[in-house]
Amino acid sequence: MYPAQFEYHKAGSVKEALDLLAKHKDDAKVLAGGHSLLPAMKLRLAQPKHVIDIGKISSLSGVKEEGGTLVIGALTTHYAIESSAVLKSKCPLMPEVAGHIGDPMVRNMGTLGGSLAHADPAADWPAAVIALGAEMVAEGPKGKRTIKIDDFFKGLLTTALADDEILTEIRVPAAAASVKSAYAKFPHPASRFAVVGVAAVLTMDGGKIGKARLCFEYVLERATQDDLRKQAQVQLDRIMGLMALLVSEPCKRGVEGRYPLAAVAQDASVDDFTQVFAV
Ligand SMILES: Cc1cc2nc3c(=O)[nH]c(=O)nc-3n(C[C@H](O)[C@H](O)[C@H](O)COP(=O)(O)OP(=O)(O)OC[C@H]3O[C@@H](n4cnc5c(N)ncnc54)[C@H](O)[C@@H]3O)c2cc1C
């Protein structure tokens, strides 16, 4: 299938992209890796009159450490995250999650920012960045603003980003030695998108869990912690059971640096966790 006709613009800088967005407003869409936008355009689910390609803005790509924070440019590809030495040592959940996405082609083209801006609840990144307690940096005509991840996802394919804003950075805390993380998903055999998945970040306090952030993906369109507490105990128990099965093999093998999530899941109730989320 072919997309509807559109005008292509190549932005050389964030300012240029923002100027184009301000000019074309609702008629425009930003293009990053194109692996969600282009399929949507071919299916005519999206029909922007103007496509603003930000893919070559080099300042939006790469990983750097600032104090105790890892700053990941929105255009950083899934593969660059999967192979990043700094992330492997300071935030191993990110490379682990990246390795679960699609196939090599998708990982080479798709970007972290594109996936988060797209806000597909079956995607891998939303659960991971929620579990990590990330911050999103957006830039618009009024300058930069930081959005806490718990305020970022508003629903299916909807985020807190305004039409005239671009997501520029994702900031995640560098993990202390006491922080353990794991990611597991049951992938769809064709697309590799999650049928169900979970990201867990646990801060250990001696031999016990001091604090935990768990995020389940493709469970609800969007659930807050309160929604889960009020409505989803039964569903959560079921998912916990499923995830216990899914993660029990790596746990049995005693993968280094992983807390035995299966053991947590078997005994879990919502109140056992500090923070439980779902996308
Ligand atoms: C065959 C296939 C298999 C896949 N499998 C998986 C999978 O297993 N797991 C998974 O998580 N994903 C999967 N994906 C999706 C893939 O990861 C996409 O690359 C990703 O979701 C979107 O990133 P992108 O850079 O391609 O964004 P694009 O497609 O370029 O953009 C997506 C949306 O985000 C907006 N956008 C992009 N960048 C920004 C920005 N910086 N600021 C504001 N808005 C922005 C665009 O306007 C558009 O609306 C798959 C895709 C395909 C085609």
The ligand as a Gaussian input file, in Angstrom:
#p B3LYP/6-31G(d) Opt

LIG

0 1
 C        8.238000      -5.377000      11.777000
 C        8.291000      -4.522000      13.026000
 C        8.477000      -5.154000      14.247000
 C        8.529000      -4.379000      15.407000
 N        8.696000      -5.009000      16.608000
 C        8.739000      -4.291000      17.741000
 C        8.918000      -4.912000      19.009000
 O        9.085000      -6.121000      19.133000
 N        8.924000      -4.104000      20.101000
 C        8.783000      -2.745000      20.021000
 O        8.806000      -2.087000      21.049000
 N        8.636000      -2.127000      18.833000
 C        8.621000      -2.865000      17.701000
 N        8.471000      -2.224000      16.490000
 C        8.345000      -0.758000      16.473000
 C        9.729000      -0.119000      16.333000
 O       10.437000      -0.275000      17.545000
 C        9.626000       1.377000      15.992000
 O       10.854000       1.725000      15.474000
 C        9.307000       2.313000      17.113000
 O        8.114000       1.989000      17.751000
 C        9.142000       3.754000      16.616000
 O       10.368000       4.343000      16.499000
 P       10.758000       5.133000      15.182000
 O       12.046000       5.814000      15.468000
 O       10.721000       4.191000      14.049000
 O        9.601000       6.232000      15.114000
 P        8.765000       6.788000      13.876000
 O        8.048000       5.675000      13.213000
 O        9.595000       7.653000      13.023000
 O        7.718000       7.710000      14.682000
 C        6.728000       7.135000      15.495000
 C        5.830000       8.253000      16.053000
 O        6.547000       9.033000      17.007000
 C        6.664000      10.401000      16.560000
 N        8.039000      10.778000      16.896000
 C        9.169000      10.122000      16.551000
 N       10.236000      10.687000      17.126000
 C        9.772000      11.732000      17.845000
 C       10.389000      12.700000      18.673000
 N       11.717000      12.705000      18.916000
 N        9.612000      13.645000      19.275000
 C        8.266000      13.652000      19.078000
 N        7.626000      12.754000      18.297000
 C        8.373000      11.793000      17.689000
 C        6.352000      10.380000      15.077000
 O        5.801000      11.616000      14.641000
 C        5.345000       9.240000      14.999000
 O        4.070000       9.713000      15.354000
 C        8.408000      -2.961000      15.320000
 C        8.236000      -2.345000      14.078000
 C        8.176000      -3.110000      12.939000
 C        8.013000      -2.419000      11.609000

